[in-house]
Amino acid sequence: MRIPFDLAETLAAVVDEGSLDAAARRLHVTPSAVSQRIKALEEQLGRVVLVRSKPVRATESGAAVVRLARQLALLEHDALAGLGEADDSGALMSVALAVNADSLGTWFLEPLARLALRHPVVFELHRDDQDFTAGLLESGSVMGAVTSRATPVAGCRVSLLGVMRYEAVATPAYLARRLPEGATSDALAVAPLVDFDRRDDLQSQWLAAMGVEPTAPPRHYVPASNDFATAIKLGLGWGLLPGFQSADELADGRLVRLGGAPVDVPLYWQQWNLRSPLLDAIADEIIAEGRRVL
C-alpha cells in the first residue's frame, strides 16, 4: 500500500483548517477537488480518514496519515535546504509545537525568536496543560512538545528540560481577609482560590497535601497564564505560581507565601524521532533554554 503525498497533504490541510472549504482556499483548488482527494485517499486505504463534523477531525487512521504528511513536509524542507533552495524560494516552513501555558507565558518564546532569526521558519503553537500536550504528538498535530510525560510517545524521543517549582501565594490583603489565622485547613476549605481551568490540578494537589478536601473551596477560573497570575496579584484568590511570575512580588512584599511544600512539575521536551536538521536545531535551542532557566 502506498500513500500519495498530495493526498496526505490535502488531509493535513483539511484537519488544520477545520473544513473542506477553508482547506480549498489554502490549497488554491475547489472544495470539490478537496472532497475528491479525500475520497480517493479513503478508497485507496480502505478506511475512513475524516469525520465530517464542524470542525472536521481526523479518525485514528487519518491521524496517522496527517502525521506522515507533516513528517514528509519537514523532510522535504531539509532536502531543499541541503540543495540550497529553501532560502532562495522565500518559503517558510511551518512548525507546529505544543507547550504548557506557564512555559509559554515565561521562557518559551525567547528561543523561538532566536530560531526565527536563523532559519526560514514560522511557528504554530498549541497551548495545553503539560499533562496533555503529549497527546498532540500522538495525533500528529505537532512535531514537538513541552510535556510532563517522561515516557516517550511512540516514534518520539525525550529530553529532560528541568523542573518548574510552584508555591502557594496570595496578597497580604487577601491573607488578612480570608486567612487571618494562617493557612489552616478550616480556613482553606472556604477561602476562594484561582484555578487555570477545570483540568488544572496544581491547587488541588497542594490542598490535599495540606489535609483539605480539594473540591471544597470556591474557585475562580482564569484560563491564561499571565491573567491567572494577575488575578492572584489583585487578590481574587490564592494560587500556585512559578518563580518566574512571583519572585519580584515576594521580594517586595506584594505577595506572601501560604506555606506548605512547593509543587514541583518536571518538564520534558519530546519530538519526532527524525534526523532533521531543522527539528534538531529547534530542540537544541529549546532544551538549552529550558535547562538554563528551570
C-alpha positions in Angstrom: 0.0 0.0 0.0 1.3 3.5 -0.9 0.0 6.8 0.4 0.3 9.6 -2.2 1.9 12.7 -0.7 -0.6 15.1 -2.4 -3.5 13.2 -0.8 -1.9 13.1 2.6 -1.0 16.8 2.3 -4.6 17.6 1.5 -5.9 15.7 4.5 -3.5 17.6 6.7 -4.7 20.9 5.3 -8.3 19.9 5.9 -7.6 19.0 9.5 -5.5 22.2 10.1 -8.2 24.5 8.6 -11.2 22.7 10.1 -13.3 22.4 6.9 -13.0 21.4 3.3 -13.8 24.9 2.1 -11.0 26.5 4.2 -8.6 23.8 3.0 -9.5 24.5 -0.6 -8.7 28.2 -0.2 -5.3 27.3 1.3 -4.5 24.9 -1.4 -5.9 27.1 -4.2 -8.3 24.4 -5.5 -12.0 24.0 -5.4 -13.8 22.4 -2.5 -15.0 19.7 -4.9 -11.3 18.9 -5.7 -10.5 18.6 -2.0 -13.5 16.3 -1.4 -12.4 14.1 -4.3 -8.9 13.8 -2.9 -10.2 12.8 0.5 -12.5 10.2 -1.1 -9.6 8.9 -3.2 -7.4 8.6 -0.1 -10.2 6.7 1.8 -10.7 4.4 -1.2 -7.0 3.7 -1.5 -6.6 3.0 2.2 -9.9 1.2 2.6 -10.9 3.1 5.7 -12.4 6.4 6.7 -9.8 9.1 7.5 -12.0 12.1 8.2 -15.0 12.7 10.4 -17.0 15.4 8.7 -18.1 17.3 11.8 -17.7 21.1 12.5 -14.8 21.4 12.7 -13.8 18.3 10.9 -11.4 15.9 12.7 -9.2 13.0 11.7 -10.0 9.5 12.6 -7.3 7.3 14.2 -6.3 6.2 10.7 -6.4 9.8 9.5 -4.2 11.0 12.3 -1.5 8.5 11.1 -1.8 10.0 7.6 -1.6 13.6 8.9 1.5 12.7 10.9 3.1 11.2 7.8 2.2 14.4 5.8 3.9 16.6 8.4 7.0 14.5 8.5 7.3 14.4 4.7 6.9 18.2 4.6 9.7 18.5 7.2 12.0 16.1 5.3 11.3 17.9 2.0 12.2 21.2 3.6 15.5 19.7 4.9 16.3 18.3 1.5 15.6 21.7 -0.2 17.8 23.4 2.4 20.6 20.9 1.6 20.3 21.7 -2.1 20.5 25.4 -1.3 16.9 26.0 -2.5 14.9 26.8 0.7 16.2 30.3 1.3 16.1 31.3 -2.4 12.4 30.4 -2.7 11.5 32.6 0.2 9.2 29.8 1.6 8.9 29.5 5.3 8.4 26.1 6.9 5.5 26.0 9.4 6.4 24.0 12.6 3.7 23.1 15.0 4.7 22.8 18.7 2.8 22.2 21.9 3.6 24.0 25.1 2.0 24.4 28.5 0.7 27.9 29.4 3.2 28.7 32.1 6.2 27.9 29.9 4.6 29.9 27.0 4.0 32.9 29.3 7.5 32.9 30.7 10.5 31.4 28.9 9.4 29.5 25.8 9.2 32.4 23.2 12.8 33.6 23.6 14.4 30.5 22.0 11.8 30.6 19.2 12.6 34.2 18.4 16.3 33.3 18.1 15.4 30.4 15.9 13.3 32.6 13.6 16.3 34.8 13.0 18.5 31.9 11.8 16.0 29.6 10.0 13.2 30.1 7.4 10.5 29.0 9.8 7.2 30.1 11.4 5.7 28.5 14.5 2.2 27.3 15.1 1.9 27.0 18.9 -0.7 24.8 20.6 -1.3 25.6 24.2 -2.4 22.9 26.6 -1.8 21.6 30.1 1.6 19.9 30.4 -0.2 16.7 31.2 -2.0 16.7 27.9 0.5 18.1 25.3 1.9 14.6 24.6 -1.5 13.7 23.1 -0.9 16.3 20.4 2.3 14.5 19.5 0.4 11.2 19.3 -2.2 12.6 17.0 0.4 14.1 14.7 -0.8 17.6 15.3 2.6 18.8 16.4 6.2 17.9 15.8 7.5 18.6 19.4 6.0 19.3 22.8 6.8 20.5 26.3 5.2 17.9 28.5 5.3 16.4 32.0 5.4 12.9 30.4 8.8 11.2 30.8 7.9 8.1 28.8 8.5 8.7 25.1 5.4 8.9 22.8 5.7 6.2 20.2 8.0 7.4 17.4 9.4 10.2 19.6 12.5 10.9 21.7 12.5 12.7 25.0 14.9 15.0 26.9 14.6 16.5 30.4 14.2 20.3 30.5 14.1 20.8 34.2 11.6 21.4 37.0 9.1 24.2 37.3 8.5 24.9 41.0 5.2 26.3 42.2 4.5 27.9 45.5 1.1 28.8 47.1 0.9 32.6 47.3 -1.6 35.4 48.0 -1.6 39.1 48.6 -1.2 40.4 52.2 -4.7 41.9 52.0 -6.2 38.6 50.9 -4.4 36.8 53.7 -5.7 39.3 56.3 -9.3 39.0 55.0 -9.6 35.3 54.2 -6.8 33.6 56.2 -6.2 35.8 59.3 -5.1 32.8 61.3 -2.9 31.5 58.5 -3.4 28.6 56.1 -5.3 26.4 58.4 -7.4 23.5 56.9 -10.7 25.1 58.1 -9.9 28.4 56.5 -8.6 26.9 53.3 -11.8 24.9 52.9 -13.8 28.1 52.4 -11.2 30.6 51.0 -11.5 31.3 47.3 -8.7 30.2 45.1 -7.7 30.7 41.5 -7.6 27.7 39.0 -6.4 27.9 35.4 -9.2 25.7 34.2 -11.0 22.6 35.3 -8.1 20.4 34.3 -5.6 22.3 36.4 -4.9 20.2 39.4 -1.9 22.0 41.0 -4.1 23.8 43.6 -5.9 20.5 44.3 -2.6 18.7 44.8 -1.4 21.4 47.3 -4.8 21.3 49.2 -4.6 17.5 49.5 -1.1 17.8 51.0 -2.5 20.3 53.5 -5.2 17.9 54.5 -8.0 19.8 52.8 -10.7 18.2 50.6 -9.6 19.6 47.1 -13.2 20.1 45.9 -14.3 22.2 49.0 -13.1 25.7 48.3 -14.8 28.1 45.8 -12.9 28.8 42.7 -12.2 31.5 40.1 -11.2 30.1 36.7 -8.8 32.3 34.7 -7.5 30.3 31.6 -4.5 32.4 30.6 -1.1 32.2 32.4 -0.4 35.9 32.8 -4.0 36.7 33.6 -4.0 33.8 36.1 -1.0 35.4 37.8 -2.6 38.9 37.7 -5.8 37.5 39.3 -3.8 36.3 42.3 -1.8 39.6 42.5 -5.1 41.5 42.5 -6.3 39.5 45.5 -9.1 37.5 43.8 -7.8 34.3 45.5 -4.7 32.4 46.3 -2.9 30.1 43.9 0.3 28.4 42.9 2.7 30.5 40.9 6.2 29.6 39.5 9.1 31.8 40.5 9.1 33.5 37.1 5.8 35.1 38.0 6.2 35.7 41.7 9.8 36.3 42.7 9.7 40.1 42.4 6.4 40.4 44.3 7.6 38.0 47.0 10.8 40.0 47.4 9.0 43.4 47.9 6.0 42.0 49.9 3.3 42.4 47.3 2.8 38.6 47.6 3.4 36.3 50.6 3.8 32.5 50.8 1.0 30.5 52.4 3.4 27.8 53.5 3.2 24.1 52.8 5.5 22.2 50.4 6.0 23.5 46.9 4.7 21.5 44.0 7.5 20.5 41.5 6.5 19.8 37.9 9.2 18.1 35.8 9.1 19.2 32.2 10.4 17.3 29.2 10.9 18.0 25.6 9.5 15.3 23.3 9.8 15.4 19.5 9.5 13.2 16.5 12.4 10.8 16.2 13.5 12.0 12.8 17.0 13.0 11.8 16.0 16.5 10.7 18.5 19.4 10.8 15.7 21.9 11.4 13.9 19.9 14.1 17.3 19.2 15.8 18.1 22.9 15.8 14.7 23.7 17.4 15.3 21.0 20.0 18.8 22.2 20.8 17.6 25.8 21.3 14.6 24.9 23.5 16.4 22.3 25.6 19.3 24.7 26.2 16.9 27.5 27.3 14.8 25.2 29.5 17.9 23.8 31.3 19.2 27.3 31.8 16.1 28.8 33.3 14.3 25.9 35.0 
